[in-house]
């Protein structure tokens, strides 16, 4: 009885006990919920089924998920995931995002800029090797560098041995380390994209809402040696798609959850981290919105950045709403107390893990003190003080020169040998850089730095060099040669000597700020990251000891399997159907006066009569997803594709901290609706034939 | 030579020496720049001319300026000033803001809700009486309450004696106190308003920009005893209007400047106050923009608030840009050092005023510590924690009951006898209150309070009462009866007993927060306001002693006279003309694809052919203005109306701290352009006849 009671109490925690009744979990493919699926849904997740799903799944390294949907390397993802590529190959004259695109033949498929796709081939547990390198009682500084060296070495060995991209991933917040082997694709070409007006129909107002009516899809083809790759594993298209009550699976790459966080950590997020992030997002939203409002071309240039910011702002607002809800915090407190009581009741557990919670609280206090400076200057990529692609390139060039000169084991993680291919793909990208947007964003971020540290601060004064943020930003952007990829390559090839001699103002700024950036990053790693990793590792191990090994870790932008039911919900007494229809789209547009962002593309109005309006368009399920799952295939028992995840409703945003299936739902485009639109609106015969195998 | 040199150095300060060459100054009508005008422009500002201009000028108590333009009480102001009234009398079905309005007869003139206009009748210096009440060596707390009592008494005596609204105004940041006697009008009716699309053509993107093409005007009529008032003083309409190079005057109510501020104070504004205000504005902008984007009716409901926020955001950004410009701070430092050197060189001045600068620095340190709490709870009107009209009403009802029971001299300033009429006009206003908007804004501000103080803070917890900010806001707004003016009146009539018995959740919240609000307000007054007032009084007196009395004080939303030249400028090598034309409006619309906010009202396109396209539409001048001057008449030597101020360019926003006429310009609508539009686009014959005296 005791065990069952504990199970009930933990029904909503991150690392959860095996007999859950809820459709909870972002499960590892090397630790799948086989028993749970058998018991709740009488579904047999065989190794073959799992391997098929795993190898059909695709990670978009730009931040998203997708899947193979034909043997000829055709990949489907969301429009809002693919739009990163669409925007980078667009110009004022040819706007792929707004206008959409269809390749009528292979020859018409344009190549994406700097897009990298990863397909997970296998996973290996390297916890023992990573943790074995750390001596008991090591200072955080030594532990951090020892662990980093070990991980850098493992990755390099693995890549040298297999030729595959090899990422060591900390799981269970540091409780385990697994190595992920990926097949890496960088020749990715655009096959089909609808207009943004239907892909993101309803825009920001409808984002994170349901009912919904979005054709949020996009098709790419993966090439190798200038030929489409043959995909051994791909998902067959289900023309009927999901039905209400169906068991469905989602295989994708949830980015980050915080379900394992202690209550103190959640309070820190509530009172410091999330409000800080929201302030930053809002200021950037206002800056970019104003820029966009000035002209159509401005809007096109800022579109991707502005979408990302609005999307994040709405997501973080939802998360903060959850954290500010006393009911959620008190449920978390209860869970935590129960676990701590169980640990403290067992002398061995208490000795090994009992002080982990206090250790984490100590790291939070440290973080409060240094977080402003860290956020401005410390992150591996551009700090908040320098919101500029050119600066980001400059800093990476400066560090590439420094780090390349060191042995692999001593390098910063992001310059280790195993990751250099991906780094260089980004660094030498042909993606357009717009000077007006660069100046605007850099000026605002320099202004923010001045606000946070004060105008009399020494670093502020040396960065601004006697000028106002706007004048300084303009001077640096206009003066930099880094817009030219050839210049970047010359600097990278020239190593430290070329960097030190460079008169480029962005390189000079990066050199100026680099020591400060490294200092604050090291402080943060030693006072926050490393002790947190160790303490969370203890908590994870305590849970393993108490609940056994059938637990899933917090999300890490690695492949996970979720499951659930296609199922509506009841909100404020009103029943919300599990699906919407193509016909509902037109009604929704009319209710909003057919005005942007509720204005349908012309072709959708012209071809309305062709459509079977009762076809399901979007639908919801109880699957456990979060940001990063965008583009994940929704799969039925037979391993067929029945839909594609593109959003969660507002209520699903608390899934960051806690699973609930009361109101939270994952939102997907239905496979039948996609097919109907491709056939009747777009007459995309080549694509339809490839998906269905029928003419 | 020494004196001249000092003069040159102070050419840009707030309290400036008499021989200025620049068109600087927001001059008091009882201390006008007669000599300066004579010397620079050979213009004789006679007492009769000044009295005529003064009594033709009108203050919009909602925040803006205007002027009488006919003997029958016709008043012109900006559309964006009058829009407060327009919005309050609009409904979903009849939208005066978007659609515009023209009364074809007196009977068709609709009455505004809660609009109060003030006309300045006379000014009297009461410095000796106010300062005479303060004993040397009094503690700040005693000095503050003594001064407050004296001012409350003076105002009551003056009102009882004259029947006029009587405001004691601290000038020269506390160096002098003058009493302003106003004729007060509260029956104000709408005569004419253009569509917002032309009044605010170019919207937020064009706001604070020039060249410009806005018909930012609105006409009201002032009534007494249900009859139009006869205006003895009104401005005759100049059909030709201003020409390039003309001397022009601006008579209006600049709201606030900070030119007297010490450098330490400017740094405080730069690093704390202005960034804090901008963060608040941005979060409110994002909240309201999202609400507006959801439907046309939402947009209508939020329109005024959103305009105000965007307008402020752009203004504060411009001000912050000035403060973050090292050139401006260093010029201010040089000025300050010169003044301090002059004070320190004279033993008597040094003894009397020498420590004022350090005293101010001490108040800034105190302010940094308590400002978050003060901003959330302390201001006289709603604090930032409670962004709700219903809460604002509740707090004023609670305090009205408390303060009315005290002798007049002991009351909080805003509940003193002399101000009660204006207070009650607001409190019992029929202006619509929208529940959805109330919940949205209150939830966001409760969320902000939670972010600033932390979710575990005791006040936060008692305000939220165990609910999330959104749930708590919804519960209070839905549960409050204060939407009903009759309920408010009953509570006001019932005094303390009715308030204490009330179960209204907003009244209960106001009662809960009132003691904390008073506590932090008192702390702020004693540690910041009062010592600042005393120290700035010393600095002002030091300047009087050194430079004599021909100085103008910082702006205080009281009537001021500014002057300048109608004159273009050169920006980045490009000459910008002093005026724009009606024809340019159509070109500007076309350049922006005729898309909102660059989409002209239909009637403007239909009647384009009727217009003389070369007619001046907007124009700029060097007059010294700031926010609050909106709607101020632009007047020629003959006392005729040649235009109406509606904006300043981006470069004028530094006028908050420092006058410059290099790029800063005041932007006005030209009287000829107005007349042409009224005649040809609107066929507003009744209005045109009244303005011109011709059929």
Interface residues (C-beta under 8 A of the other chain):
Chain A: X203 X204 X205 X267 X270 X271 X275 X278 X279 X282 X283 X285 X286 X289 X290 X293 X294 X295 X296 X313 X320 X321 X323 X324 X325 X326 X327 X329 X447 X450 X451 X454 X455 X456 X464 X466 X467 X468 X469 X470 X471 X592 X593 X595 X597
Chain B: X203 X204 X205 X267 X270 X271 X275 X278 X279 X282 X283 X285 X286 X289 X290 X293 X294 X295 X296 X313 X320 X321 X323 X324 X325 X326 X327 X329 X447 X450 X451 X454 X455 X456 X464 X466 X467 X468 X469 X470 X471 X592 X593 X595 X597
